[in-house]
């Protein structure tokens, strides 16, 4: 049984009510639910929340709600702990996708493609990654007085084309088996990386990010 779990607590600090804030005419959470539905992968879509307004919107858009305890709704609760809490109440779930709510650029195809690749691998998890625009091994640091030095001096003169490509967690979704979520916290060390196209993710942390994301979303709709 495939299920999608969307963790959406009510205590967003930098963008108040971020998970249900209107994004181009629809609550942000509703877009994540629609993406999960349109993938046709899941027998159940569950929103884990401590917030009644979030719960109402989740139900209005076809998801079920898992009431999250206060201990798992603060700034220190881990994603894995939230998933484990939900799984206590869904014993038949075997393949679980944790989908973050603020993912308006995520396409259903990315969920289906990554699931297929994960199922063909021996990895405990699968999640999307993006390439760093500049190679991190050639990164620089500044002293307190503003003087520049190489972060990795051994690669200061290495040509960038001779360095391994570096990637980072795109922060969109995580596939994992029931056994993996219940027993293994270190996702990054036991996962298959699914490479996303450039510009397919916007990290939305403040109001400027939000406005930029809306404009990019509208531009992509106009070009579609």
C-alpha positions as CSV (number, residue, x, y, z in Angstrom):
1,X,0.0,0.0,0.0
2,X,1.5,3.3,-1.1
3,X,0.7,6.3,1.1
4,X,1.7,10.0,0.9
5,X,2.3,11.8,4.2
6,X,2.4,15.6,4.1
7,X,3.8,17.2,7.3
8,X,2.2,20.6,7.8
9,X,2.4,22.2,11.2
10,X,0.8,25.5,12.0
11,X,3.8,27.2,13.6
12,X,5.6,28.7,10.6
13,X,7.8,31.6,11.8
14,X,9.3,33.4,8.8
15,X,6.1,33.3,6.7
16,X,3.1,33.1,8.9
17,X,0.5,30.5,7.9
18,X,2.9,29.4,5.1
19,X,1.4,26.0,4.6
20,X,-2.1,27.4,3.8
21,X,-1.1,30.8,2.4
22,X,-2.7,31.6,-1.0
23,X,-0.2,30.8,-3.8
24,X,-1.4,32.0,-7.2
25,X,-5.1,31.4,-6.3
26,X,-4.9,28.2,-4.2
27,X,-3.7,27.3,-0.7
28,X,-0.1,26.1,-0.9
29,X,-1.1,22.8,0.8
30,X,-3.8,22.2,-1.7
31,X,-1.2,22.2,-4.5
32,X,0.8,19.5,-2.8
33,X,-2.3,17.4,-2.3
34,X,-3.2,17.8,-6.0
35,X,0.4,16.8,-7.0
36,X,0.1,13.6,-5.0
37,X,-3.4,12.9,-6.4
38,X,-2.3,13.5,-10.0
39,X,0.6,11.0,-9.6
40,X,-2.0,8.3,-9.2
41,X,0.5,6.5,-6.9
42,X,-1.3,6.7,-3.6
43,X,-4.1,4.9,-2.0
44,X,-4.2,7.4,0.8
45,X,-2.9,11.0,1.3
46,X,-2.5,12.0,4.9
47,X,-1.8,15.5,6.3
48,X,-0.1,15.5,9.7
49,X,-0.9,18.7,11.5
50,X,-1.5,20.3,14.9
51,X,-3.6,23.1,13.3
52,X,-7.4,23.0,12.8
53,X,-7.3,25.4,9.9
54,X,-4.8,23.3,8.1
55,X,-6.8,20.2,8.9
56,X,-9.9,21.8,7.4
57,X,-8.2,22.7,4.1
58,X,-6.6,19.2,3.9
59,X,-10.0,17.6,4.2
60,X,-11.6,20.0,1.7
61,X,-9.0,19.0,-0.9
62,X,-9.4,15.2,-0.4
63,X,-6.8,14.3,2.2
64,X,-7.3,12.6,5.5
65,X,-5.8,14.2,8.7
66,X,-3.5,12.8,11.3
67,X,-3.7,14.9,14.5
68,X,-0.1,15.6,15.5
69,X,0.8,15.8,19.2
70,X,2.3,19.0,20.5
71,X,5.7,17.2,21.1
72,X,6.0,16.7,17.4
73,X,4.9,20.2,16.4
74,X,7.8,22.4,17.7
75,X,10.9,23.6,15.8
76,X,12.9,20.5,16.9
77,X,10.7,17.7,15.8
78,X,12.3,15.6,13.0
79,X,10.6,14.6,9.8
80,X,11.3,10.9,10.6
81,X,9.6,11.2,14.0
82,X,6.5,12.7,12.4
83,X,6.3,9.9,9.8
84,X,6.7,7.3,12.5
85,X,3.8,8.8,14.4
86,X,1.5,8.6,11.4
87,X,2.6,5.0,10.6
88,X,1.4,3.8,14.0
89,X,-2.1,4.4,12.7
90,X,-1.6,3.0,9.2
91,X,-0.4,-0.6,9.6
92,X,-0.9,-1.6,6.0
93,X,1.3,1.1,4.6
94,X,4.4,-0.4,2.9
95,X,5.8,2.4,0.6
96,X,5.7,5.9,2.1
97,X,6.3,9.2,0.4
98,X,6.9,12.2,2.7
99,X,5.9,15.2,0.6
100,X,6.6,18.6,1.9
101,X,3.6,21.1,1.5
102,X,5.5,24.0,0.0
103,X,6.4,22.4,-3.3
104,X,4.4,24.2,-6.0
105,X,6.8,23.4,-8.8
106,X,6.8,19.7,-8.2
107,X,5.4,17.7,-11.0
108,X,3.6,14.3,-10.5
109,X,6.1,12.8,-13.0
110,X,8.9,13.4,-10.6
111,X,7.1,11.3,-8.0
112,X,6.4,8.5,-10.4
113,X,9.8,8.4,-12.0
114,X,11.6,8.5,-8.7
115,X,9.4,5.7,-7.3
116,X,10.2,3.5,-10.2
117,X,13.9,4.1,-9.9
118,X,13.8,3.5,-6.2
119,X,11.9,0.2,-6.6
120,X,14.7,-0.9,-9.0
121,X,17.4,-0.1,-6.5
122,X,18.6,-1.5,-3.2
123,X,18.4,1.8,-1.4
124,X,16.4,2.4,1.7
125,X,15.2,5.8,0.6
126,X,15.0,8.0,-2.5
127,X,14.8,11.7,-2.6
128,X,15.4,14.5,-5.2
129,X,18.7,16.4,-5.5
130,X,19.9,19.4,-7.4
131,X,23.4,20.3,-8.7
132,X,25.2,23.1,-7.0
133,X,25.6,25.9,-9.6
134,X,29.3,26.3,-8.6
135,X,31.4,23.5,-7.4
136,X,31.6,23.5,-3.6
137,X,35.2,22.3,-3.6
138,X,36.2,25.6,-5.1
139,X,34.3,27.7,-2.5
140,X,35.9,30.6,-0.6
141,X,35.7,31.9,2.9
142,X,36.1,35.3,4.4
143,X,38.0,36.2,7.5
144,X,36.7,38.7,10.1
145,X,38.6,41.4,8.2
146,X,37.2,40.3,4.8
147,X,40.3,38.6,3.5
148,X,39.6,35.7,1.0
149,X,41.0,32.2,1.3
150,X,40.1,28.9,-0.2
151,X,37.8,26.7,1.8
152,X,39.4,23.6,0.4
153,X,43.0,24.6,-0.3
154,X,43.9,21.2,-1.8
155,X,41.6,22.0,-4.7
156,X,42.5,25.7,-5.1
157,X,44.3,25.1,-8.5
158,X,42.2,22.1,-9.6
159,X,40.2,22.7,-12.8
160,X,36.5,22.7,-12.1
161,X,35.9,20.1,-14.9
162,X,38.2,17.7,-13.0
163,X,36.2,18.0,-9.7
164,X,33.3,15.7,-8.9
165,X,29.9,17.2,-9.2
166,X,28.3,18.1,-5.9
167,X,24.6,17.9,-5.2
168,X,22.2,19.1,-2.4
169,X,18.9,17.9,-1.0
170,X,16.1,19.6,-2.9
171,X,13.8,19.4,0.1
172,X,10.8,18.2,-1.8
173,X,9.9,14.6,-0.9
174,X,11.4,11.4,0.4
175,X,10.4,7.8,-0.5
176,X,11.0,5.1,2.1
177,X,9.7,1.7,3.0
178,X,7.8,1.2,6.3
179,X,10.8,-0.6,7.7
180,X,13.2,2.2,6.8
181,X,11.1,4.9,8.3
182,X,10.6,3.0,11.5
183,X,14.2,2.0,12.0
184,X,16.6,4.4,10.2
185,X,16.9,8.1,10.7
186,X,19.9,8.9,8.5
187,X,18.2,9.3,5.2
188,X,21.0,10.9,3.4
189,X,23.4,8.0,4.0
190,X,21.1,5.3,2.7
191,X,19.3,6.9,-0.3
192,X,19.1,7.0,-4.0
193,X,19.4,10.5,-5.4
194,X,16.9,11.5,-8.1
195,X,18.3,14.5,-10.0
196,X,15.8,17.3,-10.7
197,X,16.1,19.7,-13.6
198,X,17.5,23.1,-12.9
199,X,15.0,25.8,-11.9
200,X,12.5,23.1,-10.8
201,X,12.7,24.1,-7.2
202,X,12.4,27.4,-5.3
203,X,13.4,27.5,-1.7
204,X,10.6,29.6,-0.1
205,X,11.9,31.0,3.3
206,X,10.7,34.6,3.3
207,X,8.4,37.0,1.6
208,X,10.8,37.9,-1.1
209,X,11.2,34.2,-2.0
210,X,7.4,33.9,-2.0
211,X,6.9,36.7,-4.5
212,X,9.7,35.4,-6.7
213,X,8.1,31.9,-6.6
214,X,4.7,33.3,-7.6
215,X,6.2,35.2,-10.5
216,X,8.2,32.2,-11.8
217,X,5.1,30.0,-11.4
218,X,3.0,32.4,-13.4
219,X,5.7,32.7,-16.1
220,X,5.9,28.9,-16.4
221,X,2.1,28.8,-16.8
222,X,2.3,31.4,-19.6
223,X,4.9,29.4,-21.5
224,X,3.1,26.1,-21.1
